[in-house]
Every structure is written in C-alpha cells, then in structure tokens.
Amino acid sequence: MNIIIKLLNYIALIYGSITTSFVVAQPIEKYVVGVENIEYLPYYDGSGTNKLDYYGFSRDLLEMFADKQGIKLEFYSLPIPRLYKEFIEHHHVDFKYPDNPNWQVGYKQTFNTAINYSEPSLVTHTGIASLKQNITLKDCKSLAKVRGFTLQGLNELTTKPSLKVVETDNVIEMIYLLYKERIDCIYISHDVLEYNLGAFFDTTVPVYFQHHLPVDEQAFLLSTINYPKLVEKFNAFLKNNKQKINALKLKHKIIIE
C-alpha cells in the first residue's frame, strides 16, 4: 500500500510540473507598430541607413512599455502615405506611432474610421529654420518639409499661392538644400534640427530656428483602431513612469518641458 501511495504522489508531482511548465510557456502577445521610414532623430530613425530597422527615443519608449506589459512589439517602417493606408485601409498594422488627430485629417475623414489616441508621449516644437536670423514669413518664398508631414500653425504662409513647397525623403537632404540655398526655409522640429546639425554638418555655418515666428507644439501620440484597452494601459504607463521617461529624453538629448 505504501508503495502505491508513493507512486501516486510521484505521478501527481510529475503532472504538476508539466502543468506549471505549460503555463509558463504560454505564447507572448505580439503587436505590429507602424512607424515612419525616415530619419527624424533624436525622436526616431526608420530609414534603415544604419542597417537598423528602427531606433531612437521612440523605440526605447515603446519597448519600455512592452516590457512592463509582458508583450512584444514588432516595428514596420513605411513611407508616411503608405503607412496610413496600411493602418486605416488594410489594417496590416495594429498601432501607428507617432500619430496625431491633426495629421492627414482629410485622408482620415475619407474613411470615417474611429481611431483611438493616447495621451502625448512627447511634445515637439516645430517651426521655421533659415540661414538668416530674424526673418519674416514673407522671406520664405520656398520651403522644404519631410514628405508626408503636415504643415501646422503656418496658415499665413501656406495659403500663399506663390509659395514653393519642396518635399524631401529625409531631414539631412532638407538641411542640405538649405545650405545650398536652393530653398529659403525648412519646416523642422528644434530638437531634430540641433541633433542633425551636430551629427552630420559643419556647424561653423549656423542654421537659425526662428523662435519669434509661429512655433507649433506637435504631440506624439500612439494610435490604434482595434486595441483601445492597450492605449489606456499606455496612458497609465506614461503617467506612472514620468521620471524614467524624462531620463530617456535626456539620454536622447530631447528638451524636457
């Protein structure tokens, strides 16, 4: 009888171990985040020019969130117009980052799709930069911006029929055109301008961010159509981890509000 009891206990122990192993081995939830395939450091770089799929502050922030949630994020980089199609029309990406209700408004309204947005993870200061100091908007007869970006806060300038707008595929090309005086002004974030000038250009020739002209505060939000609950968790993450997120911003040379 004692042998039978011991045998039953042994079987129960083995079965319990198998059950425990099964629970631990549950698959991790995976989500696809659609990101922009441009170099816009220090915020992000999805251009692949450094043989890295996606890196910068944005990736570090989102992976910090994923680690705390016990989920896995895969980053899918695309040109901005196509990225919105994959997100809104085809639903091939679960989230888009960054996003903002004020971006691509006409396109979004065409499909009348309910998009859920997070609280701001970052607020950028975007405006006009030029080789000359203290310019006026009238001095910007030609302006360069990254392809797919929405010009905000510059109605006085963008409604001028004589304005020549040049779209570029990356920030470095845009600054290069400015240095070559092929355009008068560029539309860029202050953080991005300072980072790229220091990393890629001879800064003995200054480029001036025009703080006295309209400067638009653009918030970076996480958006989704199908996973609003996860966006709510992202909001809680932003609220409860402010100190760590500020340290991450300092690491990437981003001005903290």
C-alpha positions as CSV (number, residue, x, y, z in Angstrom):
1,M,0.0,0.0,0.0
2,N,2.8,2.4,0.9
3,I,4.4,1.8,-2.5
4,I,1.2,2.6,-4.3
5,I,0.7,5.8,-2.3
6,K,4.3,6.9,-3.1
7,L,3.8,6.0,-6.8
8,L,0.6,8.1,-6.9
9,N,2.3,11.1,-5.2
10,Y,5.2,10.8,-7.7
11,I,2.7,10.9,-10.6
12,A,0.9,13.9,-9.1
13,L,4.3,15.7,-8.8
14,I,5.2,15.0,-12.4
15,Y,1.8,16.1,-13.6
16,G,2.0,19.3,-11.6
17,S,5.4,20.1,-13.1
18,I,4.1,19.5,-16.6
19,T,1.1,21.8,-15.9
20,T,3.4,24.5,-14.5
21,S,5.6,24.3,-17.5
22,F,2.6,24.6,-19.8
23,V,1.5,27.9,-18.0
24,V,5.0,29.4,-18.3
25,A,5.3,28.5,-21.9
26,Q,2.1,30.5,-22.9
27,P,2.9,32.5,-26.1
28,I,3.6,36.2,-25.7
29,E,1.1,38.6,-27.3
30,K,2.6,40.3,-30.3
31,Y,1.5,43.6,-32.0
32,V,2.8,45.4,-35.1
33,V,3.6,49.1,-34.7
34,G,3.6,51.1,-38.0
35,V,6.4,53.6,-38.0
36,E,7.8,56.2,-40.5
37,N,10.7,55.2,-42.7
38,I,12.6,58.4,-42.2
39,E,15.5,59.7,-40.2
40,Y,14.0,62.1,-37.6
41,L,16.5,61.8,-34.8
42,P,16.6,62.0,-31.9
43,Y,12.9,61.0,-32.0
44,Y,13.3,58.1,-34.3
45,D,15.0,56.6,-37.4
46,G,13.2,54.1,-39.5
47,S,15.2,54.8,-42.7
48,G,17.5,51.8,-42.4
49,T,20.5,53.8,-43.4
50,N,22.5,52.5,-40.4
51,K,21.3,48.9,-41.1
52,L,19.0,49.1,-38.1
53,D,15.3,48.7,-38.7
54,Y,14.1,51.3,-36.1
55,Y,15.8,53.1,-33.3
56,G,15.9,56.3,-31.2
57,F,13.8,57.6,-28.4
58,S,10.5,56.3,-29.8
59,R,11.7,52.7,-29.9
60,D,13.2,52.8,-26.4
61,L,10.0,54.3,-25.0
62,L,7.7,51.7,-26.7
63,E,9.9,48.8,-25.7
64,M,10.0,50.0,-22.1
65,F,6.2,49.9,-22.2
66,A,6.1,46.5,-23.9
67,D,8.5,45.1,-21.2
68,K,6.2,46.3,-18.4
69,Q,3.1,44.8,-20.2
70,G,4.8,41.5,-21.0
71,I,4.1,41.9,-24.7
72,K,6.2,42.0,-27.8
73,L,6.2,44.8,-30.4
74,E,7.3,44.5,-34.0
75,F,8.1,47.7,-35.9
76,Y,7.1,48.0,-39.5
77,S,8.6,51.1,-41.3
78,L,6.9,52.6,-44.3
79,P,6.6,55.9,-46.2
80,I,4.1,58.1,-44.4
81,P,1.3,58.0,-47.1
82,R,1.5,54.2,-47.4
83,L,1.7,53.8,-43.6
84,Y,-1.6,55.4,-43.2
85,K,-3.1,53.1,-45.8
86,E,-1.7,50.0,-44.1
87,F,-3.1,51.3,-40.8
88,I,-6.6,52.7,-41.8
89,E,-7.5,50.9,-45.0
90,H,-5.8,47.5,-44.8
91,H,-5.4,47.1,-41.0
92,H,-2.0,45.5,-41.5
93,V,-0.6,47.3,-38.5
94,D,-2.1,47.3,-35.0
95,F,-0.7,50.7,-33.9
96,K,0.7,53.8,-35.5
97,Y,3.4,55.9,-33.8
98,P,3.7,58.8,-33.8
99,D,0.2,59.9,-34.8
100,N,-1.9,62.9,-34.1
101,P,-5.6,63.8,-34.8
102,N,-4.4,66.9,-36.7
103,W,-2.2,64.9,-39.2
104,Q,-3.6,63.7,-42.5
105,V,-7.1,64.9,-41.5
106,G,-8.6,64.8,-45.0
107,Y,-7.5,61.3,-45.6
108,K,-8.7,60.1,-42.2
109,Q,-12.1,61.7,-42.7
110,T,-12.5,59.8,-46.1
111,F,-12.8,56.5,-44.3
112,N,-14.7,57.7,-41.2
113,T,-12.8,55.2,-39.0
114,A,-12.8,55.6,-35.3
115,I,-9.1,56.0,-34.2
116,N,-8.2,55.8,-30.5
117,Y,-5.3,58.1,-29.5
118,S,-3.2,58.0,-26.4
119,E,-2.1,60.9,-24.2
120,P,1.0,62.8,-25.5
121,S,4.3,60.8,-25.0
122,L,6.3,63.8,-26.3
123,V,5.6,67.3,-27.4
124,T,7.8,68.7,-30.1
125,H,8.3,72.4,-31.1
126,T,8.2,72.6,-34.9
127,G,8.6,75.7,-36.9
128,I,10.8,77.5,-39.4
129,A,14.5,77.5,-39.7
130,S,16.7,79.5,-42.1
131,L,20.3,80.6,-42.7
132,K,19.3,84.1,-41.8
133,Q,18.4,85.5,-38.4
134,N,15.1,87.2,-37.6
135,I,13.4,86.6,-40.9
136,T,9.7,87.2,-41.5
137,L,7.3,84.7,-43.2
138,K,7.5,86.8,-46.3
139,D,11.1,85.8,-46.6
140,C,10.1,82.2,-47.1
141,K,9.4,82.1,-50.8
142,S,10.3,78.4,-50.9
143,L,10.0,75.9,-48.0
144,A,11.2,72.3,-47.6
145,K,9.5,69.7,-45.4
146,V,9.7,66.0,-45.0
147,R,7.4,64.1,-47.4
148,G,4.1,63.4,-45.8
149,F,4.5,65.9,-42.9
150,T,1.5,68.2,-42.2
151,L,2.4,71.9,-42.0
152,Q,0.7,73.3,-38.9
153,G,0.4,76.8,-37.5
154,L,1.6,78.5,-40.6
155,N,-1.7,79.5,-42.4
156,E,-0.3,82.9,-43.3
157,L,2.5,81.2,-45.2
158,T,0.9,78.1,-46.6
159,T,-2.1,79.9,-48.1
160,K,0.1,82.0,-50.3
161,P,-0.2,80.7,-53.9
162,S,3.3,81.8,-54.7
163,L,4.9,79.6,-52.0
164,K,7.1,76.8,-53.4
165,V,6.9,73.7,-51.2
166,V,9.6,71.1,-51.7
167,E,9.2,67.6,-50.2
168,T,12.3,65.6,-49.2
169,D,12.7,62.0,-48.2
170,N,14.8,62.8,-45.1
171,V,15.9,65.6,-42.8
172,I,19.6,65.5,-43.9
173,E,18.5,66.2,-47.5
174,M,16.3,69.0,-46.4
175,I,19.1,70.7,-44.4
176,Y,21.5,70.2,-47.3
177,L,19.1,72.1,-49.7
178,L,19.0,74.9,-47.2
179,Y,22.8,75.1,-47.0
180,K,23.0,75.1,-50.8
181,E,20.5,78.0,-50.8
182,R,18.1,76.1,-53.1
183,I,15.3,76.8,-50.7
184,D,14.8,79.7,-48.2
185,C,13.3,77.9,-45.2
186,I,12.7,74.5,-43.7
187,Y,9.9,73.2,-41.5
188,I,11.5,71.2,-38.7
189,S,11.5,70.4,-35.0
190,H,14.0,72.3,-32.9
191,D,15.3,69.1,-31.3
192,V,15.7,67.4,-34.7
193,L,17.5,70.5,-36.2
194,E,20.0,70.6,-33.4
195,Y,20.7,66.9,-33.4
196,N,21.2,66.7,-37.2
197,L,23.4,69.8,-37.4
198,G,25.7,68.4,-34.7
199,A,25.8,64.9,-36.2
200,F,26.1,65.5,-39.9
201,F,27.0,69.1,-40.8
202,D,29.7,71.7,-40.4
203,T,28.1,73.9,-37.7
204,T,30.5,76.8,-38.3
205,V,27.8,77.9,-40.7
206,P,24.8,78.3,-38.4
207,V,21.1,77.5,-39.1
208,Y,18.7,79.6,-37.1
209,F,15.5,78.3,-35.7
210,Q,13.1,81.2,-35.8
211,H,11.6,81.2,-32.3
212,H,9.8,84.5,-33.0
213,L,7.8,83.0,-35.8
214,P,4.8,80.7,-35.2
215,V,6.1,77.6,-33.5
216,D,3.7,74.6,-33.4
217,E,3.6,72.3,-30.4
218,Q,3.1,68.9,-32.0
219,A,2.2,66.0,-29.7
220,F,3.4,62.4,-30.5
221,L,0.6,60.0,-29.7
222,L,0.1,56.3,-30.0
223,S,-2.9,55.4,-32.1
224,T,-4.9,52.3,-32.8
225,I,-8.2,51.2,-34.3
226,N,-8.7,47.8,-32.7
227,Y,-6.9,47.9,-29.3
228,P,-8.2,50.8,-27.3
229,K,-7.6,48.9,-24.0
230,L,-3.9,48.8,-24.7
231,V,-3.8,52.5,-25.4
232,E,-5.4,53.0,-21.9
233,K,-2.5,51.0,-20.5
234,F,-0.1,53.1,-22.4
235,N,-1.6,56.2,-20.8
236,A,-1.2,54.7,-17.4
237,F,2.4,53.8,-18.2
238,L,3.1,57.5,-19.2
239,K,1.6,58.7,-16.0
240,N,3.3,56.3,-13.7
241,N,6.8,56.4,-15.2
242,K,7.5,60.1,-15.7
243,Q,10.9,60.0,-14.1
244,K,12.1,57.1,-16.2
245,I,10.7,58.7,-19.4
246,N,12.4,62.0,-18.6
247,A,15.7,60.2,-18.1
248,L,15.2,58.6,-21.5
249,K,14.6,62.0,-23.1
250,L,17.8,63.3,-21.5
251,K,19.7,60.3,-22.9
252,H,18.4,61.2,-26.4
253,K,19.1,65.0,-26.0
254,I,15.4,65.9,-26.1
255,I,14.3,69.1,-24.3
256,I,12.1,68.3,-21.3
257,E,9.1,70.5,-20.8
